[in-house]
Each structure stands twice: as C-alpha cells, then as structure tokens.
Amino acid sequence: MTTIDELPRPGRPGAILGLEYWLSPERFFDDLDGVGERFVIKIPGLPTWVCTTSPEDVKTIFTKGQESLRMAEVLRRFAPHEPLVGGDSLIFLDGKEHQRERRTLAPPFHGDRLKAFEPTMVRVTEEHLGSWPVDRPVEVVPLLQELTLDVIIEVIFGVTEGDRAARLREAIAGLDGLVGSWHFTAVMVFALARKGNWPGAYGNIRNAVKRVDDVVLEEIAHRRREGAEDRDDFLAMYMRTGADGEVMDDARIAQNMRGLLLGGHETTTLSIGWMIERLTRHPDVLDTLQAGVDAGDDDYLDAVIAESMRLRPVAPFTGRWVESPFMLGDLEVPAGVAVVPFITLLHRRADIYPDPLSFRPERFLGVRPGTYTWLPFGGGAHRCLGGAFAMLEMRVVMRTILRERTLQATGDAGESMVRRHFAVAPGRGGVATFAARAPVLV
C-alpha cells in the first residue's frame, strides 16, 4: 500500500501552477505531462489534487467509489456551478436521488428522439451559414456560439415565438457575458479560496439567472393556456409526466432547462471550434473528410470528432471529492482531497494513443472510444447526460458546413489553448476561411 505523500509532485511551485491554470493552460498541461501516472498538485487556496492518468484508476473512480466519492463537493470547490444551476440540480445529487433525477431528464436524449431533431439542426445551420463571411479569415467560435444557441433555443427550449425567442436569446447572452467576464472570474477565484463559499448573495448571477428563467416560465404558462404541451422539444417533454409518474413543477423545469443550457452550449461550441482549427492545420485529413461528407458517409466525420475531442478536450479533467478514505488500487487516498482523472493527460498517453500529439482520426475508424481512455464527457454515474446530443449536433453542424462551404487549409501554427469560462478554447477564436460551394446532392 502507498500513500499520497509518496506520489511525485510537479517541479514548479504550486503558486506558479495556479497562475498557469488560469492564464496559460497549455503550459500548465506541459508542466504536468510526464510527472507520473499518479501525482499530487497543491495550489494555494485549493484542496489537494490527487491526479491520475491510469485507465484502471479511472474505472475504479467511476464504478467503485459510490460510498466514498462525491461529485457535488468538487463542483462547489472548483467552479461556481451552485449559484448558476442550483444546489439541488442533477449534478449535485448522488446515489438514488441522482438516479431518479437522471431518469426524469433522460427521455429526450434517447437515440430515436434525438434523430428527430436533425432536420432542425440542419435548417438552423444553413440559416447561419448564409450570413457567414466567405473568402476572408473569420473567428468561428463567436459564429458557432450564435449557431449553437439557436439550436438550443429551438430544440431544447422550443421557443419559436419571435418576441419571446428574442428575449430568451438576450437573457442567455447576458448570462454568458457575465460568466465570461473578468469580474466574474475574480469573484470565482475568491470563492474558491473560501472553499466554494460565494461572498454574500452575488446579485449579478441571481438577476441573470432570473431573466432566463422568467422567459422559460412565460413559455410554460403560454403553452398551458393554449393546450400546446404535446410538442417534441425538450421543454414539452419535461412538462409531461416524467420518471416514475412524476411531474416536475414549473420552477424545477426552468432550473433543469438552464442546467442543460449551461452544460451544453459552451462545450459544444468550443468542441466544433477546435475541430475546425485542427482540420485547417491538416489538409490531408480535411480532404478525406470532405470526400466522405460528399459521399454521404459519416464514419470518417465521427472519427474526426472523436480525435478532435481526444486531442483538445474542452474540459481538461473531472473530479470527485473524497468524503471518506478510499483505496485506489494500492493507493490509500485520505478524506478531504479531490481525486482527479486528468483527461487531457490521459488522452496523451503514448501507450494508449501512439504519437499522441498528432491529429490522426484513423485511430477511431471502426473503433469505439474506450470507456476509461476517452473521457470528454466524463464517466460513471455522472457522465454528461447530453453527450449523445452533443455528438449529434457536432456531426450535423460540421456535415452541413462542409456541404455548403469549402474550408481552406492554412500553414499557420496551431492556435494556443486559453481559458474561456471553465473550458479550454482556441487562443484566436478558431480563425478559418470559408469559400462558397454549391450544395452536394447525395
């Protein structure tokens, strides 16, 4: 048996690592790469991290730690999820409560129902492409952010009435702007130093959240008055009977809708942005992908998505709070620390992914990503509920883009990683150039 005191630690002081974590994530990852399969990080003001890049450890954490490990406390300690989505939302629940809430929220994410949303995703993408600049470089992340927001508004919220849709878009943009501000980041750092306790009632968050919820509650009331509860969007499904015959009250529906928004909008936007950034640096991959899309074959596109998310996962790690001493293989992990499957570094293991820093979608042709070696959606009971939705959206958006535009390769160096909200984003916004092309008839 070993203890965490015997694990290696990075060569840089914790304060330097903390600055890199916020200001230079690429350097942060590089400084940790090669430290060891398991290692310890101690950043001032944060709990001790017990990090692992071992698939066996990951499997143990996801499948055998239910009595000792908790997701909620990590979320409170490392990110401001509680004031944004509510402390009683799905991500803060464990055990039977988590299972029950997950069953309630899961129906719209089933495969057959998801497939029905594809025509809407195609239409929204085509509408946005009509206004995208051609034949000149453009930052794609802001464009994708608007596109994916409209997908969420139509498919998730189902809000199509003009004035209400505009007000919902404005409210969401306000919340996004707040979360992305330096002021919010400063308050968040302060809260993290106080063990996740936010300083007072942070009114800006409360007001921004209320503006989103007010529009959703207005939409719910409108549908009930009009008897329009039989639609196929997520909101309509949640207005009907849920798991175990339960019907959610309107406030809880609005909270859950907000959770889906915050959990999926930014991550999907950045995942597509990174995919475009990687494709422009690899013309051979881009040519193969274009040929597959033109032929109506999604196999290579799915491989490109998987490889892009392997190489540039927007969430670099996941974690669990150790509530009581826990055995991770031969390692005794004490209570009061965070055990952290380090996604970015696990995805760089050469014994799992030969030549790991190369962009090679062929790794995933005819091969399903490993449950404990490919973790952009996390894993275990808390695996991202919207993972299948995100994969469908990325596939549909990218396929539609390539059918209507020609993405041009570039000889520029790859974009560096920067922190954006709680994720890792292309440093220059995913700059790319598109040329017009005639739609391909399949």
Secondary structure, 3 states (H helix, E strand, C coil): CEEHHHCCCCCCCHHHHHHHHHHCHHHHHHHHCCCCCEEEECCCCCCCEEEECCHHHHHHHHHCCCCCEEHHHHHHHHCCHHHHHCCCCHHHCCHHHHHHHHHHHCHHHCHHHHHCCHHHHHHHHHHHHCCCCCCCEEEHHHHHHHHHHHHHHHHHHCCCCHHHHHHHHHHHHHHHHHHCCHHHHHHHHHHHHCCCCCCCCCHHHHHHHHHHHHHHHHHHHHHHHHCCCCCCCHHHHHHCCCHHHCCCCHHHHHHHHHHHHHHHHHHHHHHHHHHHHHHHCCHHHHHHHHHHHHCCCCHHHHHHHHHHHHHCCCCCCCCEEECCCEEECCEEECCCCEEEECHHHHCCCCCCCCCCCCCCHHHHCCCCCCCCCCCCCCCHHHCCCCHHHHHHHHHHHHHHHHHHEEECCCCCCCCCEEEECCEEEECCCCEEEEEECCCCCC
